[in-house]
Amino acid sequence: MRNNFDGKVLRWIYRRLYRTFGKRHWWPAKSPFEVVVGAILTQNTAWSNVEKAIRALEKKRLLRADRLYRLNQETLAKTIRPSGFFNVKAKRVKNFLSYLFRKWEGNLEALFLHPTGPLRKELLAIDGLGEETVDSILLYAGGKPVFVVDAYTRRVLSRHGLLRGDERYEEIQDYFTDTLPHRASLFNEYHALLVEVGKRYCRKSPLCASCPLDPLPRTKKGCQNFIRVMEKKR
């Protein structure tokens, strides 16, 4: 069972980051389907490159499930070239669409009405879709209360001693879901805030002195003691 202070530390981090950065309005998309496509295209590339690929699809009026489903893979690959690894990603988009039309007749809304646990297993079975991609689809496109774990999440928590650094994806995910309320809106905002602090401060060469999380100690015990002190000051 998690120590009660684990949840308190995570809530302190959330409040601190929210006060610093405000609402992140993530995922930026015009439709749930655009989120799905973006989640697949963002693998191993910067978001700016994904935006270029999304806009290219939009310009050709291809950002619809039925149109991409009918589009041949080679043309899709050429269109999403800015996202990098475009041949691989075109195949992954097509793999998702094959599943969507075979199982759900192309109806994304019907897909998201399916219970989260079984749906997650089905999506993970699609060739080329890993845990982070699937959970991004579930959370940001489907509004499911699933916490997304990425490299920034691992880095920020490891540097404050809350993780060892070698945990499996599910272990880190459980760290959040075991200690925080199961609300999609909370998981959405929290993940986006961790990405923001990771990009600005918790880089490979960290900028700790100016980071909003700098008051938080570098060990788990230190974090818990910090929260105890903060509670006494209230």
ZAMARGU-4260 file (C-alpha; in steps of 0.2 Angstrom, whole numbers, plus 5000, padded with zeros to 4 digits):
<rodrens>
0) 5000/5000/5000 | 5006/5017/4996 | 5012/5029/5010 | 4999/5042/5012 | 5012/5055/5009
5) 5015/5049/4991 | 4998/5056/4987 | 5002/5072/4996 | 5018/5075/4987 | 5010/5072/4970
10) 4996/5084/4974 | 5009/5097/4980 | 5018/5095/4963 | 5002/5097/4954 | 4997/5113/4963
15) 5014/5120/4961 | 5015/5117/4943 | 4997/5123/4940 | 5000/5139/4949 | 5016/5142/4938
20) 5010/5137/4921 | 4991/5137/4922 | 4979/5127/4912 | 4989/5119/4897 | 4974/5116/4885
25) 4982/5099/4880 | 4979/5090/4868 | 4977/5104/4855 | 4966/5096/4841 | 4949/5100/4832
30) 4942/5082/4835 | 4945/5066/4844 | 4951/5058/4828 | 4964/5071/4825 | 4970/5067/4843
35) 4972/5048/4838 | 4982/5052/4822 | 4993/5065/4832 | 4996/5052/4846 | 5003/5040/4833
40) 5013/5052/4823 | 5021/5060/4839 | 5031/5044/4842 | 5050/5048/4841 | 5048/5066/4835
45) 5045/5084/4841 | 5027/5090/4842 | 5031/5104/4829 | 5034/5091/4816 | 5018/5082/4820
50) 5008/5099/4818 | 5016/5100/4800 | 5010/5083/4796 | 4992/5086/4803 | 4991/5102/4794
55) 4996/5093/4778 | 4982/5081/4780 | 4970/5094/4784 | 4974/5104/4769 | 4970/5089/4758
60) 4954/5086/4768 | 4960/5069/4773 | 4958/5071/4792 | 4943/5060/4793 | 4943/5041/4797
65) 4934/5036/4781 | 4945/5045/4770 | 4961/5039/4778 | 4955/5022/4778 | 4952/5022/4759
70) 4968/5031/4756 | 4983/5020/4750 | 4997/5019/4762 | 5010/5026/4750 | 5000/5042/4748
75) 4998/5043/4767 | 5016/5041/4770 | 5021/5055/4758 | 5008/5067/4766 | 5014/5064/4784
80) 5033/5065/4779 | 5036/5080/4791 | 5033/5068/4806 | 5048/5058/4802 | 5048/5039/4800
85) 5033/5042/4789 | 5033/5025/4781 | 5032/5016/4798 | 5019/5029/4805 | 5008/5027/4789
90) 5007/5008/4792 | 5003/5011/4811 | 4989/5023/4806 | 4983/5011/4794 | 4983/4997/4807
95) 4973/5007/4819 | 4960/5011/4805 | 4959/4993/4800 | 4954/4989/4818 | 4942/5004/4819
100) 4933/4998/4804 | 4933/4980/4807 | 4928/4981/4825 | 4918/4997/4826 | 4913/5001/4808
105) 4924/5016/4808 | 4914/5024/4823 | 4926/5031/4835 | 4912/5036/4847 | 4907/5018/4848
110) 4924/5013/4852 | 4926/5024/4867 | 4910/5018/4874 | 4919/5001/4877 | 4925/4998/4895
115) 4943/5005/4897 | 4952/4989/4903 | 4946/4978/4888 | 4948/4993/4876 | 4966/4996/4882
120) 4970/4978/4879 | 4963/4978/4861 | 4972/4994/4857 | 4989/4987/4864 | 4986/4972/4852
125) 4987/4983/4837 | 5004/4982/4829 | 5015/4998/4832 | 5004/5005/4846 | 5013/5005/4863
130) 5008/5010/4880 | 5011/5029/4879 | 5002/5030/4863 | 4987/5020/4868 | 4985/5029/4884
135) 4986/5046/4875 | 4972/5040/4864 | 4961/5034/4879 | 4964/5050/4889 | 4965/5064/4876
140) 4953/5057/4863 | 4942/5046/4873 | 4941/5055/4890 | 4946/5040/4899 | 4954/5042/4917
145) 4971/5034/4911 | 4987/5042/4917 | 5000/5044/4902 | 5018/5041/4907 | 5032/5048/4896
150) 5050/5052/4898 | 5047/5068/4907 | 5036/5060/4920 | 5050/5047/4923 | 5064/5061/4924
155) 5055/5073/4935 | 5049/5060/4948 | 5066/5051/4948 | 5076/5067/4951 | 5066/5070/4967
160) 5068/5052/4973 | 5050/5047/4970 | 5055/5034/4958 | 5071/5023/4956 | 5071/5027/4938
165) 5070/5009/4932 | 5052/5006/4935 | 5041/4998/4922 | 5028/5009/4914 | 5013/5001/4923
170) 5022/5004/4940 | 5024/5023/4937 | 5006/5023/4931 | 5000/5015/4946 | 5010/5027/4957
175) 4998/5041/4951 | 4982/5031/4950 | 4984/5023/4967 | 4986/5040/4975 | 4975/5052/4965
180) 4957/5054/4961 | 4952/5045/4945 | 4947/5060/4935 | 4952/5061/4917 | 4953/5080/4918
185) 4965/5079/4932 | 4976/5066/4923 | 4975/5076/4907 | 4981/5092/4916 | 4994/5083/4927
190) 5003/5075/4912 | 5003/5091/4902 | 5010/5101/4917 | 5024/5088/4919 | 5028/5089/4900
195) 5029/5108/4902 | 5041/5108/4917 | 5051/5094/4908 | 5053/5105/4893 | 5057/5121/4901
200) 5067/5115/4917 | 5070/5097/4919 | 5080/5094/4904 | 5094/5082/4902 | 5105/5096/4909
205) 5092/5102/4922 | 5089/5120/4926 | 5085/5117/4945 | 5088/5134/4952 | 5074/5142/4942
210) 5063/5127/4942 | 5046/5129/4951 | 5049/5112/4959 | 5066/5117/4966 | 5059/5118/4985
215) 5055/5099/4984 | 5070/5089/4990 | 5079/5076/4980 | 5074/5061/4990 | 5058/5052/4993
220) 5060/5054/5012 | 5065/5072/5010 | 5049/5075/5000 | 5038/5067/5013 | 5047/5078/5027
225) 5045/5093/5016 | 5026/5090/5015 | 5025/5087/5034 | 5033/5104/5037 | 5022/5113/5025
230) 5006/5105/5033 | 5012/5112/5050 | 5014/5129/5043 | 4995/5130/5038
</rodrens>
